Amino acid sequence: MYFPTVLSAVTALAGLAAAAPFQHGGPPGGAPAGAAPTPFVIPTDDGFPNPSPDQLKVIQQIADGTLSNAPPPAKINESSFPVFQLIAFNEQFEVAFFSSLLQNVTQNVPGFTLPDPKKKDELIDILETVLAQEKLHAINAAKTLANFNQFVPVPCKYQFPTSNIYEAIALAERFTDLVLGTLQDGAQTLARNGDAGAVRGLTSSLGQEGQQSGFYRILLSKKPSEKPFLTTNVAAFAFSALQQFIVPGSCPFPLSNIKLPIFPGVSVLSGQGGTNVEPRDQHLAFKVDLTGVSAADAYIGKSNLWITYFSGQLLPISSPIVNVKWSGRVATFEAEFPFTANEMVGLSVASLTTKGQFANAPEVVASTLAAPGLIQVDDRVKSWDGFKL
């Protein structure tokens, strides 16, 4: 199977940065120009998120594996439950994303067509399996929560800013890499809380997500393994990032049921919205809207703030913001991106913080005003038969 060649036939359809928001799962052909994207609702024909035993058996067959039949942990620390709630919330988003992508490829929606029927069938086969695996991830987290009579998130309505197969695969790679960093945080939380019995299952799904990311990176003409030690992340930043894919007000539960803060995002203005950033020392441009962030009141109109980066397994890297311009509670500014000294290839996660020195990644959350901003610096394959973004 040689997917770069498959996808290269539709290169002219669009580039990653050029598209307006488009809902994957809308009707074939998409919404009219300028129209709001159609909210996507996860299909429930297989019973997801609560399949019957027979429906679960079919999902497991498609997923090439089953849920664990090991007994659940005897106990879980109260402060560990947000880990499983975030996992369920995220996996439901991923089920929505891959359901809508699969629909678009299957239905030959413009921008998602493949010229070779055999390659289309191969891609559909892969997406069907990934989708089923994500359903099992979500079901597994929900089962853990239900076993301890804890709140279980249920699916919301979703929206995705992609209009073609390139953008969809690039988005899949970005959110999968963010998940890989977040699951590190989840495993450390469980370990700190003495919940060793849940770590094995969590890290097995972490490895599965890594296999996915390598496949998406190959499609995007990147080396399949991004870094020797993948970039870490924290749960609060992942929960905040997911909000951009949720139709506001569509979740059938208060988001406060998941005991994690939600920060306004950091918009990366350099590169193509943070993608394709050049591998060099430079100043990157950012924008934040701190409307409604009471913790920011003392900093409005000032410049005594930092951009703090997560990159690999390095301690947080902070750069003071410069060239700051305020318009009310909206700020645009720049910050140094110290690429050379830190080998910041791959994903870096940026946050706007009130101080610039941290002992570890979790410590950053308490000093954060906005997050995350995602920055991608790619070490692309030097010679590859395929498309270029």
PADREN-636840 format. One line per 8 residues: for each residue x, y, z of N, C-alpha, C. Coordinates in steps of 0.02 Angstrom, whole numbers. Atoms other than C-alpha are relative to their C-alpha. Last residue first. Layout:
PADREN-636840
X/Y/Z/X/Y/Z/X/Y/Z ~ ...
This chain:
PADREN-636840
48/-49/-25/67/1041/82/26/70/-13 ~ -30/-45/-48/172/930/-30/-54/50/22 ~ 21/-70/3/107/780/-123/38/40/52 ~ 64/-17/-30/186/613/-156/-14/74/-5 ~ 47/-3/56/337/518/-216/-69/16/28 ~ 62/38/-12/458/559/-79/-46/10/-59 ~ 22/18/67/636/623/-73/-59/-48/8 ~ -34/-41/51/698/720/78/-23/-16/-71
-40/47/39/569/651/199/29/38/-59 ~ 33/37/53/508/796/304/49/-47/-35 ~ -59/26/35/580/851/470/-28/-46/-55 ~ -5/67/28/429/951/524/68/-13/-32 ~ -61/-7/40/409/1098/643/16/-70/-26 ~ -26/60/32/230/1104/709/60/17/-43 ~ -52/-20/47/170/1233/834/32/-64/-28 ~ -37/57/27/8/1209/930/47/23/-55
-15/-16/70/-58/1349/1040/45/-56/-26 ~ -68/4/26/-139/1287/1199/4/33/-69 ~ -35/59/26/-180/1382/1301/-51/-46/-33 ~ 28/24/63/-223/1550/1381/42/-59/-24 ~ 57/-42/18/-199/1629/1554/-34/-25/-63 ~ 20/-8/69/-84/1496/1628/-61/46/-7 ~ -21/-67/22/4/1512/1796/-22/15/-71 ~ 22/-50/-49/-84/1365/1883/18/71/-21
73/-12/4/-67/1257/1727/-21/57/47 ~ 16/-56/46/122/1274/1713/-73/19/5 ~ -4/-63/-37/155/1165/1868/-21/60/-43 ~ 61/-14/-37/93/1013/1772/-1/66/37 ~ 57/-19/43/239/1030/1648/-64/13/41 ~ 28/56/38/382/1029/1773/-61/24/-39 ~ -37/61/-16/496/1140/1878/-24/-59/-40 ~ 41/55/-25/435/1302/1801/42/-62/10
-44/53/-25/510/1472/1765/-43/-53/34 ~ -41/31/51/431/1608/1660/49/-52/24 ~ -70/3/-22/286/1683/1753/39/-42/-50 ~ -15/-59/-40/112/1743/1708/69/-2/32 ~ -6/9/-72/89/1617/1568/21/65/35 ~ -15/-67/-23/28/1613/1389/-1/-2/76 ~ 49/-29/-44/38/1431/1332/23/71/19 ~ -13/-66/-28/126/1346/1187/-57/21/46
63/-23/-27/133/1161/1141/13/64/38 ~ -10/-39/-61/277/1110/1028/-68/27/21 ~ 51/-39/-34/254/969/903/28/37/60 ~ 63/31/-19/392/908/790/-46/48/34 ~ 33/32/57/571/973/789/-65/-32/25 ~ 73/0/-5/614/1084/936/-34/-23/-64 ~ 20/49/51/798/1037/947/-76/-8/-2 ~ 45/51/-29/816/1135/1111/-23/-52/-50
-24/24/-65/963/1252/1081/-40/-58/26 ~ -65/33/5/922/1268/897/22/-30/66 ~ -1/66/33/735/1303/910/67/-35/8 ~ -71/19/-3/727/1444/1035/11/-70/-28 ~ 7/73/7/558/1514/979/71/-28/-3 ~ -54/39/29/566/1694/1042/-18/-75/-1 ~ -43/30/-51/400/1776/1077/54/-41/-36 ~ -49/49/24/289/1893/977/37/-29/60
-68/-8/-25/132/1990/1018/44/-52/-32 ~ -45/32/48/-52/2015/980/71/15/23 ~ -70/-18/7/-169/2049/1126/32/-37/-58 ~ -32/41/52/-357/2054/1141/71/24/-11 ~ -29/59/-33/-428/2121/1305/30/-49/-50 ~ 44/25/-53/-459/2295/1236/34/-57/37 ~ 62/-31/22/-349/2306/1084/-54/-25/47 ~ 64/16/-31/-175/2273/1150/-56/37/-36
51/-49/18/-12/2269/1052/-67/-24/28 ~ 68/13/-21/143/2181/1121/-46/57/-22 ~ 39/-33/52/307/2190/1027/-75/-10/12 ~ -26/-65/22/382/2067/1151/-46/27/-55 ~ 32/-26/59/327/1916/1254/26/70/-16 ~ 42/-59/-13/453/1840/1372/-32/25/-64 ~ -28/-58/33/512/1664/1324/-45/60/14 ~ 38/-62/0/482/1511/1432/39/56/-34
-44/-52/27/539/1331/1404/-40/64/-6 ~ 32/-55/36/452/1199/1510/49/55/-18 ~ 36/-43/-46/572/1059/1561/-33/56/-39 ~ -37/-54/-32/618/952/1413/-42/33/53 ~ 2/11/-72/526/789/1377/43/52/37 ~ -30/62/-21/486/835/1197/-10/-11/75 ~ -32/30/58/438/1017/1181/37/-63/23 ~ -18/70/-11/319/1105/1299/30/-26/-65
5/56/48/329/1292/1272/11/-66/35 ~ -34/59/-26/294/1440/1386/-13/-59/-45 ~ 23/60/35/251/1608/1309/43/-58/26 ~ -45/45/35/281/1738/1442/-39/-48/-44 ~ 26/68/9/196/1889/1519/50/-41/-40 ~ -38/42/-46/251/2059/1586/-28/-71/1 ~ -39/48/39/189/2152/1432/41/-47/44 ~ -69/6/-21/49/2262/1499/36/-53/-42
-37/-61/18/-117/2325/1432/74/-3/17 ~ 26/-32/60/-214/2189/1523/37/66/-12 ~ -50/0/54/-102/2102/1649/-23/35/-63 ~ -59/-39/-20/-193/2131/1814/51/7/-56 ~ 15/-71/-11/-359/2078/1739/62/41/15 ~ -40/-42/43/-292/1914/1668/-7/74/15 ~ -70/4/-22/-354/1804/1810/46/45/-41 ~ -10/-45/-56/-530/1866/1771/72/-1/24
-50/34/-41/-528/1784/1600/19/47/57 ~ 30/46/-49/-693/1842/1524/50/-36/45 ~ 67/-21/-22/-612/1917/1370/-28/-52/48 ~ 7/14/-71/-431/1861/1363/-66/25/28 ~ 58/-39/-21/-421/1849/1174/-16/-20/72 ~ 44/28/-51/-249/1789/1123/-57/48/14 ~ 58/-42/-17/-140/1816/970/-41/-36/52 ~ 57/31/-33/33/1750/929/-56/51/10
53/-47/-15/183/1788/817/-61/-37/28 ~ 65/20/25/340/1682/820/-52/51/23 ~ 55/-24/-40/514/1756/841/-65/-22/-33 ~ 40/-54/28/650/1651/763/-48/25/54 ~ 14/-49/-53/780/1515/791/-37/59/-32 ~ -53/-48/-14/765/1391/649/-21/43/60 ~ -44/25/-53/665/1241/588/59/47/13 ~ -68/17/22/532/1336/488/43/-21/58
-46/-50/-28/352/1327/548/71/-21/-17 ~ -54/-17/46/252/1216/430/43/58/25 ~ -29/56/38/100/1219/543/55/26/-46 ~ -41/42/-43/67/1354/674/29/-61/-34 ~ 37/14/-61/-78/1436/584/38/-46/47 ~ 69/5/24/15/1418/421/-43/-18/60 ~ 10/60/39/184/1479/481/-69/1/-31 ~ -57/16/44/167/1616/609/-11/-67/-35
7/-36/63/-1/1673/677/56/-16/-49 ~ -67/-8/27/-16/1547/818/-6/31/-69 ~ -4/4/73/-182/1575/904/72/12/-21 ~ -54/-42/25/-174/1537/1091/3/-10/-76 ~ -56/25/39/-340/1466/1147/53/52/-14 ~ 5/-24/69/-451/1523/1288/62/-21/-38 ~ -35/-62/16/-428/1409/1439/-18/24/-70 ~ 2/-12/72/-549/1277/1504/31/69/-13
12/-68/25/-509/1214/1678/-2/2/-76 ~ -60/-26/31/-531/1029/1722/-14/71/-24 ~ -35/-48/-44/-656/950/1838/68/19/-27 ~ -69/24/6/-765/870/1706/44/52/35 ~ 0/67/-29/-943/904/1766/69/-33/-6 ~ -31/-2/-66/-902/1087/1728/-3/-67/36 ~ -71/16/8/-940/1048/1546/36/1/67 ~ -44/-58/-12/-1122/1046/1598/73/-21/-7
-21/-1/-70/-1213/900/1515/42/63/10 ~ 59/10/-43/-1302/868/1350/18/-7/73 ~ -12/58/-44/-1155/946/1254/-60/-8/47 ~ 30/62/27/-1220/1059/1115/10/-61/46 ~ 64/15/-30/-1196/1228/1200/-30/-66/-19 ~ 14/-29/-66/-1057/1280/1083/-71/-16/25 ~ 50/-53/13/-1033/1156/940/-20/29/67 ~ 66/11/-29/-879/1061/1000/-46/58/-20
35/48/41/-724/1056/890/-71/-14/25 ~ 8/-28/67/-645/1215/960/-39/-47/-46 ~ 59/-43/3/-679/1150/1136/-12/28/-69 ~ 58/35/28/-557/1006/1111/-60/45/-8 ~ -7/6/73/-407/1121/1136/-62/-32/-31 ~ 10/-66/30/-465/1169/1312/3/-5/-76 ~ 71/-15/-8/-482/987/1365/-17/67/-32 ~ 36/42/47/-308/952/1295/-75/15/2
-12/-28/66/-234/1102/1387/-37/-41/-53 ~ 38/-62/8/-315/1050/1551/9/30/-69 ~ 70/14/13/-250/871/1533/-40/64/-13 ~ 38/7/-63/-68/919/1518/-74/-3/-16 ~ 55/-48/-4/52/893/1373/-34/-10/67 ~ 50/9/-52/215/803/1337/-55/53/-5 ~ 16/-59/-40/309/807/1174/-56/-15/50 ~ 54/-42/24/366/636/1113/-18/56/49
44/-3/-57/537/571/1162/-56/49/-17 ~ -18/56/-43/647/515/1016/-44/-5/62 ~ -53/-19/-46/549/632/902/21/-62/40 ~ -11/-72/-2/428/621/755/62/20/40 ~ -13/-12/-71/430/438/706/24/71/8 ~ 53/26/-42/344/416/537/10/10/75 ~ -27/60/-31/460/534/443/-51/-27/50 ~ -43/-12/-57/348/657/354/29/-67/23
-70/-4/21/272/650/181/48/19/56 ~ -17/-71/6/96/689/245/73/11/-20 ~ 43/-30/51/34/512/213/19/72/-13 ~ -22/26/64/185/448/310/-42/30/-56 ~ -60/-37/18/139/563/454/28/-24/-66 ~ 19/-65/26/-37/493/458/61/40/-22 ~ 33/9/65/31/316/473/-19/68/-29 ~ -51/17/50/152/364/612/-29/-8/-70
-36/-61/18/12/451/707/53/-14/-53 ~ 41/-41/44/-96/294/703/40/61/-25 ~ 2/33/65/42/186/774/-41/40/-50 ~ -64/-12/33/66/314/912/5/-34/-67 ~ 4/-67/30/-120/307/952/65/18/-35 ~ 43/5/59/-103/119/977/-6/68/-35 ~ -38/30/55/45/145/1093/-41/-5/-63 ~ -50/-49/21/-56/265/1201/42/-27/-58
33/-44/48/-199/140/1202/47/55/-24 ~ 10/40/61/-83/12/1282/-36/41/-53 ~ -60/-3/43/-24/148/1402/-6/-44/-61 ~ -8/-66/28/-199/172/1471/60/3/-47 ~ 49/-11/53/-229/-14/1491/8/68/-32 ~ -15/44/56/-67/-39/1588/-48/11/-58 ~ -52/-28/43/-93/113/1699/12/-43/-62 ~ 29/-28/62/-262/65/1772/53/22/-50
39/49/36/-200/-54/1908/-28/25/-66 ~ -41/39/47/-63/67/1960/-41/-48/-42 ~ 47/39/40/-187/188/2036/36/-41/-53 ~ -1/70/-21/-72/251/2174/-47/-45/-38 ~ 58/15/-44/-121/432/2148/-2/-72/24 ~ -6/-42/-60/51/481/2080/-56/-16/50 ~ -56/25/-40/46/333/1960/6/40/65 ~ 19/64/-30/-127/379/1898/55/-27/45
51/-13/-51/-75/560/1872/-21/-64/35 ~ -36/-26/-59/84/505/1782/-49/15/56 ~ -36/55/-32/-17/395/1664/36/24/63 ~ 47/44/-33/-138/537/1628/35/-57/37 ~ 23/-34/-60/2/660/1593/-49/-44/39 ~ -56/0/-46/80/538/1471/-20/31/67 ~ 1/66/-33/-93/516/1397/61/-10/44 ~ 48/-2/-55/-93/703/1363/-4/-66/37
-29/-37/-56/66/697/1259/-45/0/61 ~ -58/38/-24/-2/559/1148/35/35/58 ~ 25/53/-44/-168/652/1138/58/-41/28 ~ 18/-33/-63/-78/805/1069/-27/-52/50 ~ -62/-16/-36/5/694/939/-14/35/66 ~ -27/63/-26/-164/623/891/64/12/38 ~ 35/16/-63/-237/798/879/24/-66/29 ~ -12/-49/-53/-102/852/758/-36/-19/64
-67/7/-27/-99/694/652/10/48/59 ~ -4/63/-37/-287/691/631/69/-8/31 ~ 33/-11/-64/-284/875/582/3/-63/43 ~ -45/-44/-39/-156/838/446/-30/15/68 ~ -55/41/-24/-261/690/386/48/42/42 ~ 26/49/-48/-418/798/376/57/-42/29 ~ 12/-34/-62/-327/944/294/-24/-49/54 ~ -65/-21/-27/-260/830/160/-9/32/68
-32/57/-33/-428/743/134/68/19/30 ~ -26/50/47/-521/903/96/40/-52/39 ~ 41/4/61/-628/1038/177/27/-49/-51 ~ -35/32/56/-568/1041/357/-47/-5/-59 ~ -23/-50/48/-613/1150/506/40/-31/-58 ~ -70/11/16/-715/1018/602/22/49/-55 ~ -15/-38/61/-880/1039/694/76/-5/-12 ~ -69/-16/17/-956/926/826/4/41/-64
0/-12/72/-1116/892/922/67/32/-18 ~ 27/-66/15/-1094/817/1095/-13/3/-75 ~ -20/-40/58/-1065/635/1143/-37/67/-6 ~ 33/28/59/-1092/572/1321/15/47/-58 ~ 18/-45/56/-978/606/1470/-35/-39/-56 ~ -24/24/65/-986/478/1613/-21/49/-54 ~ 29/-31/59/-1002/548/1790/33/-26/-64 ~ -24/-67/15/-940/424/1919/-34/27/-63
57/-46/-6/-1028/272/1991/20/73/-8 ~ -8/-35/-63/-863/179/2014/-54/54/10 ~ -13/50/-52/-899/47/1881/7/32/69 ~ 64/28/-22/-977/184/1774/10/-50/57 ~ 36/-50/-38/-811/276/1765/-65/-28/29 ~ -38/-13/-61/-713/123/1711/-37/49/45 ~ 11/58/-45/-848/73/1587/36/10/66 ~ 67/-6/-29/-844/248/1510/-15/-57/49
-3/-54/-50/-655/239/1486/-68/7/35 ~ -42/23/-56/-671/69/1400/3/53/55 ~ 41/46/-40/-817/127/1291/39/-23/62 ~ 52/-38/-35/-716/276/1230/-41/-44/46 ~ -34/-43/-49/-563/171/1187/-51/39/42 ~ -18/42/-58/-677/41/1107/38/40/52 ~ 61/16/-37/-755/173/996/16/-42/61 ~ 15/-59/-40/-581/234/947/-64/-10/40
-47/-2/-56/-538/57/891/-13/60/46 ~ 22/50/-49/-696/48/786/46/-1/61 ~ 62/-23/-30/-651/211/699/-24/-49/54 ~ -18/-53/-47/-472/154/668/-63/24/37 ~ -33/31/-57/-538/-7/590/19/52/53 ~ 50/39/-36/-661/82/477/30/-32/63 ~ 40/-47/-40/-528/209/429/-54/-37/40 ~ -41/-25/-56/-408/71/374/-42/45/45
-13/57/-45/-539/-18/267/39/23/62 ~ 62/12/-37/-595/148/193/10/-56/50 ~ 5/-53/-49/-414/186/145/-64/-8/42 ~ -51/12/-51/-396/17/60/-5/53/56 ~ 22/57/-42/-561/36/-33/50/-13/57 ~ 56/-24/-40/-508/208/-96/-24/-55/47 ~ -29/-38/-55/-343/135/-150/-54/29/44 ~ -33/46/-46/-434/3/-251/30/36/59
49/34/-44/-553/131/-326/32/-48/49 ~ -10/72/8/-406/238/-389/-49/-36/47 ~ 12/20/70/-455/421/-413/5/-75/-11 ~ -62/33/22/-478/460/-228/-11/-29/-69 ~ 2/54/49/-613/584/-179/70/-27/-13 ~ -14/63/-35/-615/684/-17/-1/-60/-48 ~ -56/-10/-45/-607/860/-88/21/-63/35 ~ -55/-38/32/-778/844/-166/53/19/52
12/-72/-9/-879/716/-64/59/37/-33 ~ -34/-40/51/-847/544/-138/-17/74/4 ~ 50/-33/42/-978/461/-26/31/44/-54 ~ 45/50/28/-856/337/53/-47/31/-51 ~ -39/42/48/-721/468/78/-47/-49/-35 ~ -20/-42/57/-844/593/155/39/-40/-52 ~ 58/-17/41/-929/464/266/22/38/-63 ~ 19/61/36/-762/398/328/-60/13/-45
-50/10/53/-707/575/372/-17/-62/-41 ~ 13/-49/53/-870/603/466/49/-7/-57 ~ 64/16/31/-854/442/566/-14/47/-59 ~ -12/54/48/-669/476/594/-66/-24/-32 ~ -45/-20/54/-704/646/672/7/-55/-53 ~ 36/-46/45/-856/592/773/44/17/-60 ~ 50/40/34/-763/442/846/-39/43/-49 ~ -35/37/53/-617/558/883/-48/-46/-38
-18/-46/54/-732/677/978/33/-37/-58 ~ 63/-13/35/-801/529/1075/10/50/-56 ~ 11/56/46/-621/479/1113/-67/8/-36 ~ -42/-4/59/-586/652/1183/-15/-56/-49 ~ 19/-60/38/-733/654/1302/39/5/-64 ~ 64/14/31/-700/474/1359/-22/59/-44 ~ -10/51/52/-515/512/1387/-66/-14/-35 ~ -31/-32/58/-559/673/1478/11/-50/-56
51/-42/30/-679/580/1592/27/37/-61 ~ 44/43/40/-549/444/1622/-57/40/-32 ~ -40/31/54/-417/569/1678/-46/-41/-46 ~ -3/-45/58/-549/670/1774/42/-27/-57 ~ 58/7/45/-575/512/1881/-1/50/-58 ~ -16/32/64/-398/510/1949/-59/-1/-48 ~ -31/-49/44/-430/638/2088/23/-30/-66 ~ 49/-49/24/-553/520/2172/31/48/-51
-2/-62/-37/-422/382/2185/-48/51/-31 ~ -35/-54/37/-473/222/2100/-6/63/41 ~ 17/-68/-19/-520/60/2188/38/48/-46 ~ 42/2/-60/-525/-127/2158/-21/69/23 ~ -36/-11/-62/-460/-102/1982/-47/0/60 ~ -20/-70/-10/-575/-174/1849/41/6/64 ~ 44/-36/-46/-574/-362/1817/24/72/8 ~ -27/-1/-69/-478/-419/1663/-48/38/45
45/38/-43/-583/-454/1508/26/-6/71 ~ -31/46/-48/-498/-315/1411/-54/-37/39 ~ -11/-30/-65/-599/-241/1268/34/-52/45 ~ 55/-7/-47/-578/-334/1106/18/44/59 ~ -18/14/-69/-470/-338/951/-59/17/45 ~ -54/50/-4/-464/-317/763/22/-13/71 ~ -59/-30/-32/-570/-158/775/60/-46/4 ~ -26/-52/46/-697/-224/648/65/30/28
-24/34/60/-721/-381/752/31/49/-49 ~ -64/31/-16/-731/-278/911/28/-38/-60 ~ -50/-53/-5/-868/-168/839/69/-30/12 ~ -14/-23/68/-965/-324/787/53/55/0 ~ -38/53/33/-952/-399/962/19/21/-71 ~ -69/-5/-22/-1007/-234/1037/43/-53/-34 ~ -30/-57/36/-1165/-239/932/73/9/19 ~ -9/19/70/-1205/-414/995/31/57/-40
-53/51/6/-1174/-365/1177/12/-21/-72 ~ 20/64/-30/-1281/-208/1154/57/-50/-6 ~ 22/56/42/-1192/-47/1114/-24/-60/40 ~ 23/53/-45/-1191/103/1232/-24/-60/-41 ~ -54/22/-44/-1089/240/1147/-19/-57/48 ~ -49/-42/-35/-1123/180/1014/-34/62/27 ~ 12/-6/-71/-1273/70/973/48/44/38 ~ -31/59/-33/-1212/14/803/-6/5/76
26/62/28/-1333/128/708/31/-62/31 ~ 12/48/-55/-1292/271/826/-26/-67/-26 ~ 52/50/15/-1214/393/703/-5/-52/56 ~ -26/68/9/-1111/528/789/-57/-47/-17 ~ 23/42/-55/-1191/700/763/24/-71/-14 ~ -4/71/12/-1104/828/654/-20/-37/63 ~ -24/39/-58/-1157/1009/658/-2/-74/-15 ~ 54/40/-28/-1175/1080/482/26/-38/60
-7/72/8/-1045/1214/448/-57/-36/34 ~ -26/31/-60/-1110/1393/439/6/-75/-10 ~ 51/27/-46/-1133/1455/263/34/-30/61 ~ 19/-48/-51/-1003/1566/179/-51/-25/50 ~ -53/-46/-20/-995/1459/24/-26/50/50 ~ -13/-55/47/-1136/1332/24/54/46/26 ~ 46/-56/-7/-1115/1184/143/16/52/-53 ~ -13/-49/-52/-1026/1027/86/-52/55/2
-9/-65/32/-1033/934/-79/11/55/50 ~ -50/1/53/-1105/780/0/2/67/-36 ~ 22/34/61/-1211/830/151/54/1/-52 ~ 59/-30/31/-1121/876/311/-18/-37/-63 ~ 57/45/1/-1005/757/400/-62/30/-29 ~ -7/64/35/-842/840/363/-66/-33/-15 ~ 16/57/-41/-901/1011/421/4/-63/-42 ~ 47/44/35/-810/1147/330/-13/-60/43
28/55/-40/-711/1294/397/-53/-38/-39 ~ 46/-26/-50/-628/1395/258/-28/-59/40 ~ 70/16/-2/-481/1315/171/-38/39/53 ~ 43/-40/42/-316/1390/121/-74/-7/13 ~ 17/-64/-31/-196/1335/256/-56/37/-35 ~ 21/3/-69/-186/1150/219/-25/67/26 ~ -56/5/-46/-183/1165/32/-25/5/71 ~ -8/-52/-51/-328/1127/-85/64/-10/38
64/-17/-30/-394/1023/-229/6/56/52 ~ 24/-65/21/-235/1029/-330/-64/21/34 ~ -37/-55/-30/-156/887/-234/-30/67/-15 ~ 48/-53/-14/-292/763/-285/34/61/32 ~ 43/-14/58/-185/636/-376/-49/56/13 ~ -30/-51/43/-52/645/-240/-44/19/-58 ~ 23/-67/-15/-165/557/-117/27/52/-48 ~ 73/-5/3/-145/385/-190/-22/71/7
18/-1/70/41/408/-222/-76/5/-8 ~ -18/-64/28/68/456/-39/-18/5/-74 ~ 49/-53/-2/-38/305/5/23/68/-23 ~ -43/-57/7/75/166/-52/-43/62/-3 ~ 42/-58/0/0/0/0/44/62/0
